[in-house]
Amino acid sequence: MSAQRAAAVRAPARPVSWRERLAARTWRFWVAVAGVAVVAIVLLAVVQLVRAEHRLSRARTSVLAAEVSVRQGAVEQARRQLSSAIADISAANLTLHNDRALTLVSYLPVANQNVTSLRRSVGLLLEMADGGRQLLGTVAPLEDASGKVNVPLRNGALPLDVVVNLRSQLNDFAFSLPGPSEAPGGTLLIGPVRHLQSQVYSEAARRRGQFASVASGLELLSEMSGANGPRRYLLAVANAAEMRGTGGMILSYGVLSSAGGKFTLDKVGPIDDLILPHPATPNPVPAYVSRFAEFTPTLQWRNANLGADYQQVAPVMAAMYQTATGNPVDGVIQIDSMGLSALLRGTGPVTIPDLGEVNADNAVALTLNQAYTQFPDRPIRQEYLGQIANAGFRKLLTGDYPSLRDLGRSLSDAVDHRNVIFWSSHDSGERPAAQLHADGPAPDTPDFAQLTVQNLTGNKLDYYLDTGLRLQGSRPSGGLGHVRVQIDLHNTATRDGRPPYVFGPEQPRFQPGQYEGLVSLYVPSGTSLSGSSGLDQPKTLSLGAEGDRSVVTFRTTLQAGDHRVVTLDLTLTPRPPGPYRLELVPAPRVRPTTVAVDMDVDGNRARYNGALLAATIVR
């Protein structure tokens, strides 16, 4: 049996016929032809992909250039650039959807991802370019002779129809664009395609935020100007030389009315003209009214804004105005000297009897200090701040301003610094104000700190008071936080300062240059106080609540030149999981509070050091 097997192994193979050899060669030939065809198709597809990517990159450049042209006032050039962008996008779109090579290779995973990515980029770029062209059509009535797009204010009147249409279009456009977290992935994208996708989606997210912000500004402007019916606003003019919770003490007022896009200033006068026959009854009654009941904040205008949350304070002032006059208001606008300085930066200077020219650069010093020292014999109730507010607003509402651009920029900074705060009783006004952070709200982060120092002396020494806040400790996730707080107070006034209206004494029990302060530190709810030092009136120290926030309060007396540091040891409830955020909320002081933060957060340091001008997030 083994011999037979050996013979079989040694037997020669059967010769391959010429027909079989030809068939094998033919099969290999067609395989090679097919391979060459596939490679050719892939190469053609790659060429078309690269061409489409180049067209889309060029279109993106044109869209960006159009934005620059609009800012420079070359609106017609911007239209041409957008038309060029749309032409490039349309050509790329035609290639991506109709090219046969791309259609064939799109069944392959790698090619499919790249083609799909480019098609998405095409759609998004086309939406941005076409949307930009439509916006330029809407703003055509706002183009001035130089080609720049501006919102004018002439004799207190806005082009309301254009503003409303533009706001609606911007709002729709903004929310049709993807946000920062909506960009698609793509692990198989080739370099240029991935880069283009990243750029296009980043640009779309930027424009979404930009257009949403502008739309909110226009929505607030149209609401305030009476687009949704006649409006009446109380102007609460705050004197930051005598501080309260939301800013300066309210010593002057005005009434701003609007209807159909037309603003009028009805009256400006001293706040003492608004006499309340009895305390106002806001509904609901905010927590700070009970906390400061001894100061009767619903009856005394000088104490109306003792609370630090403007969303609670403003309805109280609205109720007080109605109690005093019988007339309701649709909102309250608080503005201080720094806010009036911003107003004058947009309108230009005004002339005030005795003071002369008041402009953006000298308004703060004049209204809070120099006017009183230059004219010490003027009646004690003379309020130059109210006069400047009257002159500034009347100049704004009776002048011819081809553009509100400069005024808008200046007031935007004042809003960030809480020198101008807005509250509306209508959702159509409150919603855009909140989106623009113009409503002075309490912080909404788990961890925050807000320091207010209020003047109980009856003088104007907040112009001379330096304040500082230092936070140092640990804030582990899931565990109790331990924070040492140091509150630094320095009265830089002199004992021989003049006049008494500024330096005091307002009452016989005070000395010239003396500052009696009510200090409040707002911290997260549930905070406990474990220790303190440096207090000159320790019996006044208390830990309470104002709404859903804890607040540590104490009183202090600072003679002229005194410097005091008060230390508080706080224990905070466990913070929620996730990245750490500490919000520092400013008080709109003439001399901004300096803040230093050094927190151990799970082994990492959260630090901040500087003057607190605007709400700041420390991570």
C-alpha positions as CSV (number, residue, x, y, z in Angstrom):
1,M,0.0,0.0,0.0
2,S,2.9,2.3,0.8
3,A,4.5,1.5,-2.5
4,Q,1.4,2.5,-4.4
5,R,1.3,5.8,-2.6
6,A,4.9,6.5,-3.4
7,A,4.3,5.8,-7.0
8,A,1.3,8.2,-7.0
9,V,3.5,10.9,-5.5
10,R,6.1,10.4,-8.1
11,A,3.6,10.5,-11.0
12,P,4.0,13.7,-13.2
13,A,1.3,16.5,-13.0
14,R,-1.1,16.7,-15.9
15,P,0.0,19.3,-18.5
16,V,-2.0,22.6,-18.4
17,S,-3.7,23.3,-21.7
18,W,-3.2,26.5,-23.6
19,R,-6.9,27.3,-23.1
20,E,-6.5,27.1,-19.3
21,R,-3.4,29.3,-19.5
22,L,-5.3,31.9,-21.6
23,A,-8.2,31.9,-19.2
24,A,-5.9,32.5,-16.2
25,R,-4.2,35.3,-18.0
26,T,-7.5,36.9,-19.0
27,W,-8.7,36.8,-15.4
28,R,-5.6,38.5,-14.1
29,F,-5.8,41.1,-16.9
30,W,-9.4,42.1,-16.0
31,V,-8.5,42.1,-12.3
32,A,-5.6,44.5,-13.2
33,V,-7.9,46.6,-15.4
34,A,-10.5,46.8,-12.6
35,G,-7.8,47.7,-10.1
36,V,-6.5,50.5,-12.4
37,A,-10.1,51.7,-12.9
38,V,-10.7,51.8,-9.2
39,V,-7.5,53.6,-8.5
40,A,-8.3,56.1,-11.3
41,I,-11.8,56.7,-9.9
42,V,-10.4,57.2,-6.4
43,L,-7.8,59.6,-7.7
44,L,-10.4,61.5,-9.6
45,A,-12.6,61.6,-6.5
46,V,-9.6,62.9,-4.4
47,V,-9.0,65.6,-7.0
48,Q,-12.6,66.6,-6.9
49,L,-12.6,66.6,-3.1
50,V,-9.5,68.8,-3.0
51,R,-11.1,71.2,-5.6
52,A,-14.3,71.3,-3.5
53,E,-12.3,71.9,-0.3
54,H,-10.3,74.8,-2.1
55,R,-13.6,76.4,-3.2
56,L,-15.1,76.1,0.3
57,S,-11.9,77.6,1.9
58,R,-12.1,80.4,-0.6
59,A,-15.8,80.9,0.2
60,R,-15.0,81.0,3.9
61,T,-12.3,83.6,3.3
62,S,-14.9,85.7,1.4
63,V,-17.4,85.4,4.2
64,L,-14.9,86.6,6.8
65,A,-13.8,89.5,4.5
66,A,-17.4,90.5,4.1
67,E,-17.7,90.9,7.9
68,V,-14.6,93.1,7.9
69,S,-16.0,95.2,5.1
70,V,-19.2,95.8,7.0
71,R,-17.3,96.9,10.0
72,Q,-15.3,99.3,7.8
73,G,-18.4,100.7,6.2
74,A,-17.8,99.1,2.8
75,V,-21.3,97.5,2.6
76,E,-21.4,97.3,-1.2
77,Q,-18.0,95.5,-1.2
78,A,-19.4,93.1,1.4
79,R,-22.3,92.3,-0.9
80,R,-19.9,91.4,-3.7
81,Q,-17.8,89.3,-1.4
82,L,-20.8,87.4,-0.2
83,S,-21.9,86.9,-3.8
84,S,-18.5,85.5,-4.6
85,A,-18.7,83.2,-1.6
86,I,-22.1,81.9,-2.7
87,A,-20.8,81.2,-6.2
88,D,-17.9,79.2,-4.9
89,I,-20.2,77.3,-2.5
90,S,-22.6,76.5,-5.3
91,A,-19.8,75.2,-7.5
92,A,-18.5,73.0,-4.6
93,N,-22.0,71.8,-3.9
94,L,-22.6,70.8,-7.5
95,T,-19.4,68.8,-7.5
96,L,-20.1,67.1,-4.2
97,H,-23.6,66.0,-5.2
98,N,-23.3,65.3,-9.0
99,D,-19.7,64.1,-9.6
100,R,-19.8,60.4,-10.6
101,A,-16.4,59.6,-9.2
102,L,-17.4,61.0,-5.8
103,T,-20.7,59.1,-6.0
104,L,-19.0,55.8,-6.6
105,V,-16.3,56.2,-3.9
106,S,-18.7,57.5,-1.3
107,Y,-19.7,53.9,-0.7
108,L,-16.2,53.4,0.9
109,P,-16.1,54.3,4.6
110,V,-13.2,56.7,4.4
111,A,-14.5,58.5,1.3
112,N,-18.0,58.6,2.7
113,Q,-16.9,60.4,5.8
114,N,-14.9,63.0,3.8
115,V,-17.7,63.6,1.3
116,T,-20.3,63.9,4.1
117,S,-18.1,66.3,6.0
118,L,-17.7,68.5,2.9
119,R,-21.4,68.4,2.2
120,R,-22.1,69.6,5.8
121,S,-19.5,72.4,5.4
122,V,-21.2,73.4,2.1
123,G,-24.6,73.6,3.7
124,L,-23.3,75.6,6.7
125,L,-21.2,78.0,4.6
126,L,-24.1,78.6,2.3
127,E,-26.4,79.3,5.2
128,M,-24.0,81.8,6.6
129,A,-23.3,83.5,3.3
130,D,-26.9,83.7,2.2
131,G,-28.0,84.8,5.7
132,G,-25.4,87.5,5.6
133,R,-26.7,88.7,2.2
134,Q,-30.3,88.8,3.6
135,L,-29.2,90.8,6.6
136,L,-27.4,93.3,4.4
137,G,-30.7,93.7,2.6
138,T,-32.6,94.3,5.8
139,V,-30.2,96.9,7.1
140,A,-30.1,98.8,3.8
141,P,-32.3,101.6,5.2
142,L,-29.7,102.0,8.0
143,E,-26.8,102.7,5.6
144,D,-25.4,106.2,5.9
145,A,-23.7,108.2,3.1
146,S,-20.3,106.6,3.9
147,G,-21.8,103.1,3.5
148,K,-21.7,102.3,7.2
149,V,-24.6,100.6,8.9
150,N,-25.8,102.5,12.0
151,V,-28.9,102.7,14.2
152,P,-29.7,106.5,14.5
153,L,-31.5,108.4,17.2
154,R,-33.1,111.6,16.0
155,N,-35.0,113.8,18.4
156,G,-35.5,110.7,20.6
157,A,-36.9,108.5,17.8
158,L,-35.6,105.2,16.5
159,P,-36.3,103.6,13.1
160,L,-38.4,101.0,15.0
161,D,-39.6,99.0,12.0
162,V,-36.1,98.3,10.8
163,V,-34.9,97.5,14.3
164,V,-37.7,95.0,15.0
165,N,-37.2,93.3,11.6
166,L,-33.5,93.1,12.0
167,R,-33.8,91.7,15.5
168,S,-36.2,89.0,14.4
169,Q,-34.0,88.0,11.5
170,L,-30.9,87.9,13.6
171,N,-32.6,85.9,16.2
172,D,-33.8,83.3,13.7
173,F,-30.4,83.2,12.0
174,A,-28.5,82.8,15.3
175,F,-30.6,79.8,16.4
176,S,-30.4,78.1,13.0
177,L,-26.6,77.8,13.4
178,P,-24.9,75.1,15.4
179,G,-23.5,75.8,18.8
180,P,-19.9,75.1,20.0
181,S,-20.7,71.5,21.1
182,E,-22.5,70.5,17.9
183,A,-19.6,70.1,15.6
184,P,-19.5,66.5,14.1
185,G,-16.6,64.2,14.7
186,G,-14.7,62.3,12.0
187,T,-11.7,60.1,12.7
188,L,-11.2,59.2,9.1
189,L,-11.2,62.7,7.7
190,I,-8.2,63.7,5.6
191,G,-6.2,66.8,6.9
192,P,-7.7,69.6,4.7
193,V,-11.2,68.4,5.1
194,R,-10.9,68.1,8.9
195,H,-9.4,71.5,9.1
196,L,-12.1,73.1,7.0
197,Q,-14.8,71.4,9.0
198,S,-13.3,72.7,12.3
199,Q,-13.0,76.2,10.9
200,V,-16.5,76.4,9.5
201,Y,-18.2,75.0,12.6
202,S,-16.1,77.3,14.9
203,E,-17.1,80.2,12.7
204,A,-20.7,79.2,12.9
205,A,-20.6,79.0,16.7
206,R,-18.9,82.4,16.9
207,R,-21.6,84.0,14.7
208,R,-24.4,82.3,16.6
209,G,-23.2,83.9,19.9
210,Q,-22.5,87.2,18.1
211,F,-25.9,87.4,16.4
212,A,-27.7,86.2,19.5
213,S,-26.1,89.0,21.5
214,V,-26.9,91.7,19.0
215,A,-30.5,90.4,18.7
216,S,-30.9,90.6,22.5
217,G,-29.6,94.2,22.4
218,L,-32.0,95.1,19.6
219,E,-34.9,93.3,21.4
220,L,-34.2,95.3,24.6
221,L,-33.9,98.5,22.6
222,S,-37.2,97.9,20.8
223,E,-39.0,96.9,24.0
224,M,-37.7,100.0,25.9
225,S,-38.7,102.2,22.9
226,G,-42.4,101.1,23.0
227,A,-42.5,98.4,20.3
228,N,-44.8,96.3,22.5
229,G,-46.9,99.2,23.8
230,P,-46.2,102.5,25.6
231,R,-43.7,102.2,28.4
232,R,-42.7,104.3,31.5
233,Y,-39.5,103.8,33.3
234,L,-38.3,105.1,36.7
235,L,-34.7,106.5,36.4
236,A,-33.1,105.9,39.9
237,V,-30.0,108.1,39.9
238,A,-27.6,106.7,42.5
239,N,-24.8,108.6,44.3
240,A,-21.9,106.2,44.7
241,A,-20.3,108.5,47.3
242,E,-22.9,107.1,49.7
243,M,-23.2,103.4,49.1
244,R,-26.1,101.0,49.4
245,G,-26.5,97.3,48.4
246,T,-27.0,97.6,44.6
247,G,-24.9,100.7,44.2
248,G,-25.1,104.3,45.4
249,M,-27.9,105.8,47.5
250,I,-30.9,107.0,45.3
251,L,-30.9,110.8,45.6
252,S,-32.4,111.8,42.3
253,Y,-35.0,110.4,40.0
254,G,-36.4,110.8,36.5
255,V,-39.2,109.4,34.4
256,L,-38.4,108.1,30.9
257,S,-41.4,107.4,28.6
258,S,-41.6,105.8,25.2
259,A,-44.2,104.8,22.6
260,G,-43.7,103.6,19.0
261,G,-40.0,104.1,19.0
262,K,-40.0,107.6,20.5
263,F,-38.4,108.4,23.9
264,T,-39.3,111.4,26.0
265,L,-37.9,112.5,29.4
266,D,-40.9,113.6,31.4
267,K,-39.1,114.8,34.6
268,V,-36.0,114.8,36.6
269,G,-35.8,115.9,40.2
270,P,-34.6,115.2,43.8
271,I,-35.9,112.0,45.2
272,D,-37.3,113.9,48.2
273,D,-40.0,115.2,45.9
274,L,-41.5,111.6,45.9
275,I,-43.1,111.6,49.3
276,L,-44.7,108.3,50.3
277,P,-47.8,108.6,52.5
278,H,-47.2,105.1,53.8
279,P,-44.8,102.2,53.1
280,A,-45.2,100.6,49.7
281,T,-46.4,97.0,49.6
282,P,-44.5,95.1,46.9
283,N,-45.9,91.7,46.0
284,P,-44.1,89.5,46.8
285,V,-42.1,91.2,49.6
286,P,-38.4,90.4,49.1
287,A,-36.3,89.0,51.9
288,Y,-34.1,92.0,52.3
289,V,-37.1,94.1,53.3
290,S,-37.4,92.0,56.5
291,R,-33.7,91.8,57.1
292,F,-33.3,95.6,57.0
293,A,-36.7,96.4,58.6
294,E,-35.2,98.9,61.0
295,F,-34.3,101.1,58.1
296,T,-37.8,101.0,56.6
297,P,-36.6,100.3,53.0
298,T,-40.2,100.4,51.5
299,L,-40.7,104.0,52.9
300,Q,-37.4,105.7,52.8
301,W,-35.9,106.2,49.3
302,R,-32.4,106.5,50.7
303,N,-32.7,102.9,52.0
304,A,-34.7,101.4,49.2
305,N,-31.7,99.6,47.7
306,L,-30.1,98.1,50.8
307,G,-30.4,94.6,49.3
308,A,-27.7,93.4,46.9
309,D,-30.0,91.7,44.4
310,Y,-31.4,94.2,41.9
311,Q,-34.1,91.8,40.8
312,Q,-35.5,92.1,44.4
313,V,-34.7,95.8,44.9
314,A,-36.2,97.2,41.6
315,P,-39.8,96.0,42.2
316,V,-39.6,97.6,45.6
317,M,-38.7,101.0,44.0
318,A,-41.4,100.5,41.4
319,A,-44.0,100.0,44.1
320,M,-42.6,103.0,46.0
321,Y,-43.0,105.2,43.0
322,Q,-46.6,104.1,42.5
323,T,-47.4,104.7,46.1
324,A,-45.9,108.2,45.9
325,T,-47.5,109.2,42.6
326,G,-50.3,106.8,41.9
327,N,-48.7,106.0,38.6
328,P,-47.2,102.5,37.8
329,V,-44.0,102.1,35.9
330,D,-42.9,99.3,33.5
331,G,-39.4,99.1,34.8
332,V,-36.6,100.7,36.8
333,I,-33.2,101.9,35.5
334,Q,-30.5,102.5,38.1
335,I,-27.7,104.7,36.9
336,D,-24.8,106.2,38.9
337,S,-22.0,108.7,38.1
338,M,-19.9,106.2,36.2
339,G,-23.0,105.3,34.2
340,L,-23.6,109.0,33.4
341,S,-20.0,109.3,32.4
342,A,-20.6,106.5,29.9
343,L,-23.7,108.4,28.7
344,L,-21.7,111.6,28.1
345,R,-19.1,109.6,26.2
346,G,-21.8,108.9,23.7
347,T,-23.6,112.3,23.6
348,G,-20.8,114.7,24.3
349,P,-20.4,117.2,27.1
350,V,-23.1,119.2,28.8
351,T,-23.0,122.6,30.5
352,I,-24.2,122.9,34.1
353,P,-24.6,126.2,35.9
354,D,-21.8,126.8,38.4
355,L,-20.0,123.7,37.2
356,G,-19.4,124.6,33.6
357,E,-18.6,121.9,31.1
358,V,-19.2,118.3,32.4
359,N,-17.9,115.5,30.2
360,A,-17.1,111.8,30.4
361,D,-13.7,112.4,31.9
362,N,-14.7,114.8,34.8
363,A,-18.2,113.7,35.5
364,V,-17.4,111.3,38.3
365,A,-15.1,113.5,40.3
366,L,-17.4,116.5,39.8
367,T,-20.6,114.8,40.9
368,L,-19.2,112.9,43.8
369,N,-16.6,115.2,45.3
370,Q,-15.4,118.4,43.6
371,A,-18.7,120.1,43.2
372,Y,-19.3,120.0,47.0
373,T,-15.8,121.3,47.8
374,Q,-16.0,124.0,45.2
375,F,-19.3,125.3,46.4
376,P,-19.5,124.5,50.1
377,D,-22.2,127.1,50.7
378,R,-24.7,125.7,48.3
379,P,-27.8,124.2,50.0
380,I,-27.1,120.8,51.4
381,R,-29.8,119.2,49.2
382,Q,-28.2,120.5,46.0
383,E,-27.7,117.4,43.9
384,Y,-25.4,118.1,40.9
385,L,-25.7,114.4,39.9
386,G,-29.4,114.9,39.2
387,Q,-28.7,118.1,37.2
388,I,-26.2,116.2,35.0
389,A,-28.6,113.3,34.6
390,N,-31.2,115.7,33.4
391,A,-28.9,117.5,31.0
392,G,-27.4,114.3,29.7
393,F,-30.7,112.5,29.0
394,R,-32.3,115.6,27.5
395,K,-29.3,116.0,25.2
396,L,-29.6,112.4,24.1
397,L,-33.3,112.6,23.5
398,T,-33.4,116.0,21.7
399,G,-30.2,115.7,19.6
400,D,-29.5,114.2,16.2
401,Y,-27.3,111.1,16.5
402,P,-26.6,109.3,13.1
403,S,-25.2,106.4,15.1
404,L,-25.7,104.9,18.5
405,R,-22.6,102.7,18.0
406,D,-20.2,104.7,20.4
407,L,-23.0,105.2,23.0
408,G,-23.7,101.4,22.8
409,R,-20.1,100.5,23.4
410,S,-19.8,102.9,26.3
411,L,-23.0,101.8,28.0
412,S,-22.1,98.1,27.5
413,D,-19.0,98.6,29.7
414,A,-21.2,100.5,32.2
415,V,-23.6,97.5,32.3
416,D,-20.7,95.1,32.8
417,H,-19.6,97.2,35.8
418,R,-23.2,97.5,37.1
419,N,-23.1,101.3,36.8
420,V,-26.3,100.9,34.8
421,I,-28.8,98.2,35.8
422,F,-32.2,97.5,34.3
423,W,-35.3,95.7,35.5
424,S,-38.6,95.3,33.6
425,S,-42.0,94.1,34.8
426,H,-42.5,92.6,31.3
427,D,-40.9,89.4,30.2
428,S,-40.2,91.0,26.8
429,G,-37.8,93.4,28.5
430,E,-36.5,91.2,31.3
431,R,-35.5,88.3,29.1
432,P,-33.1,90.2,26.8
433,A,-31.8,92.2,29.8
434,A,-30.9,88.9,31.5
435,Q,-29.2,87.6,28.3
436,L,-27.1,90.8,28.2
437,H,-26.4,90.5,32.0
438,A,-27.9,94.0,32.4
439,D,-30.3,93.0,35.2
440,G,-27.9,92.9,38.1
441,P,-29.0,89.4,39.3
442,A,-27.7,87.4,42.2
443,P,-25.1,84.8,41.2
444,D,-26.3,81.4,39.9
445,T,-23.1,79.4,40.6
446,P,-22.9,77.1,43.6
447,D,-19.9,79.0,44.9
448,F,-19.9,82.8,45.0
449,A,-18.9,85.8,47.1
450,Q,-20.3,89.3,47.1
451,L,-19.1,92.1,49.4
452,T,-21.2,95.2,50.1
453,V,-20.2,98.0,52.5
454,Q,-23.0,100.5,53.1
455,N,-22.6,104.0,54.5
456,L,-24.6,104.7,57.7
457,T,-22.9,108.0,58.6
458,G,-24.9,110.3,56.3
459,N,-21.7,111.7,54.6
460,K,-20.1,111.1,51.2
461,L,-17.1,109.2,52.3
462,D,-17.4,106.2,50.0
463,Y,-15.4,108.4,47.6
464,Y,-12.5,107.8,50.1
465,L,-13.1,104.2,51.2
466,D,-10.9,101.4,50.0
467,T,-12.3,97.9,50.3
468,G,-10.6,94.5,49.8
469,L,-11.6,90.9,50.0
470,R,-9.3,87.9,50.4
471,L,-10.5,84.3,50.1
472,Q,-8.2,81.4,51.1
473,G,-8.9,77.8,51.8
474,S,-9.9,74.4,50.4
475,R,-12.9,73.4,48.4
476,P,-12.8,69.6,47.8
477,S,-15.5,67.9,45.8
478,G,-17.9,65.9,47.9
479,G,-16.5,67.3,51.2
480,L,-16.9,70.4,53.4
481,G,-15.2,73.6,52.3
482,H,-13.1,75.6,54.7
483,V,-12.5,79.3,53.8
484,R,-10.7,82.0,55.6
485,V,-12.1,85.4,54.6
486,Q,-10.3,88.7,55.2
487,I,-12.2,91.9,54.7
488,D,-9.9,94.9,54.4
489,L,-11.3,98.4,55.0
490,H,-9.3,101.7,54.8
491,N,-10.8,105.1,55.3
492,T,-8.5,107.4,53.5
493,A,-10.4,110.6,54.4
494,T,-8.7,113.3,56.5
495,R,-10.0,114.7,59.8
496,D,-9.9,118.3,58.6
497,G,-11.7,117.6,55.2
498,R,-14.2,120.1,54.0
499,P,-17.2,120.6,53.4
500,P,-19.2,118.9,56.1
501,Y,-21.7,117.7,53.5
502,V,-18.9,115.4,52.3
503,F,-16.9,114.7,55.4
504,G,-19.5,115.2,58.1
505,P,-20.5,115.1,60.8
506,E,-24.1,114.6,59.8
507,Q,-25.0,113.9,63.4
508,P,-23.4,115.2,66.6
509,R,-22.4,111.6,67.7
510,F,-20.0,111.4,64.7
511,Q,-16.6,113.0,64.1
512,P,-15.5,114.7,60.9
513,G,-14.1,112.1,58.5
514,Q,-15.8,109.2,60.4
515,Y,-17.2,106.3,58.5
516,E,-19.9,104.0,60.0
517,G,-20.2,101.0,57.8
518,L,-22.6,98.1,57.5
519,V,-20.7,95.2,56.0
520,S,-22.4,92.2,54.3
521,L,-20.7,89.2,52.8
522,Y,-23.0,87.1,50.7
523,V,-22.0,83.4,50.4
524,P,-23.6,80.1,49.4
525,S,-26.7,78.9,51.4
526,G,-25.8,76.6,54.3
527,T,-22.5,78.4,55.1
528,S,-21.6,78.4,58.8
529,L,-19.4,80.8,60.7
530,S,-16.8,79.1,63.0
531,G,-14.6,82.1,64.0
532,S,-13.8,85.7,63.6
533,S,-11.3,88.4,64.7
534,G,-10.5,92.1,64.1
535,L,-14.1,93.3,64.8
536,D,-14.5,96.6,66.6
537,Q,-18.2,95.9,67.2
538,P,-18.3,92.1,67.8
539,K,-21.8,92.1,69.1
540,T,-23.1,93.2,65.7
541,L,-21.7,90.1,63.9
542,S,-24.5,87.8,62.7
543,L,-25.0,85.0,60.1
544,G,-28.4,85.1,58.5
545,A,-30.1,84.6,55.1
546,E,-31.4,86.9,52.4
547,G,-33.4,84.8,50.0
548,D,-31.5,81.7,49.1
549,R,-28.2,83.1,50.1
550,S,-26.4,83.2,53.4
551,V,-25.0,86.5,54.5
552,V,-22.5,87.5,57.2
553,T,-23.1,91.0,58.6
554,F,-21.3,93.3,61.0
555,R,-20.9,97.0,61.7
556,T,-17.7,98.8,61.9
557,T,-16.5,102.4,62.7
558,L,-13.5,103.8,60.9
559,Q,-12.2,107.2,61.9
560,A,-10.4,109.3,59.3
561,G,-7.2,107.4,58.3
562,D,-8.2,104.1,60.1
563,H,-7.4,100.8,58.5
564,R,-9.1,97.6,59.7
565,V,-8.9,93.9,58.6
566,V,-11.7,91.6,59.8
567,T,-11.2,87.8,59.5
568,L,-14.0,85.3,59.2
569,D,-13.6,81.5,59.2
570,L,-16.4,79.9,57.2
571,T,-17.4,76.3,56.6
572,L,-19.3,75.6,53.3
573,T,-21.5,72.7,52.5
574,P,-20.2,70.1,50.1
575,R,-20.1,71.4,46.5
576,P,-21.6,69.4,43.6
577,P,-19.4,67.3,41.4
578,G,-17.8,68.7,38.3
579,P,-15.4,71.5,37.4
580,Y,-15.0,74.2,40.1
581,R,-16.4,77.7,39.4
582,L,-16.3,80.6,41.9
583,E,-18.2,83.7,40.9
584,L,-17.1,87.0,42.3
585,V,-19.9,89.6,42.1
586,P,-18.8,93.3,42.1
587,A,-20.3,96.3,43.9
588,P,-20.2,99.4,41.7
589,R,-18.0,101.4,44.0
590,V,-16.0,104.5,42.9
591,R,-12.9,102.8,44.2
592,P,-13.4,99.2,43.1
593,T,-13.0,96.4,45.6
594,T,-9.7,94.5,45.2
595,V,-10.0,90.7,45.5
596,A,-7.5,88.0,46.0
597,V,-8.4,84.3,45.8
598,D,-6.3,81.2,46.5
599,M,-8.3,78.0,46.8
600,D,-7.1,74.4,46.9
601,V,-9.5,72.5,44.7
602,D,-8.7,68.8,44.8
603,G,-5.0,69.5,44.6
604,N,-5.3,72.3,42.0
605,R,-5.2,76.0,42.7
606,A,-8.0,78.4,41.8
607,R,-6.5,81.9,41.9
608,Y,-7.4,85.5,41.2
609,N,-5.9,88.8,42.1
610,G,-7.1,92.3,41.0
611,A,-9.7,95.0,41.1
612,L,-13.2,93.6,40.8
613,L,-14.8,95.7,38.1
614,A,-17.2,93.1,36.6
615,A,-18.6,89.7,37.5
616,T,-15.7,87.3,37.3
617,I,-15.5,83.5,37.3
618,V,-12.5,81.9,39.0
619,R,-11.7,78.3,38.0
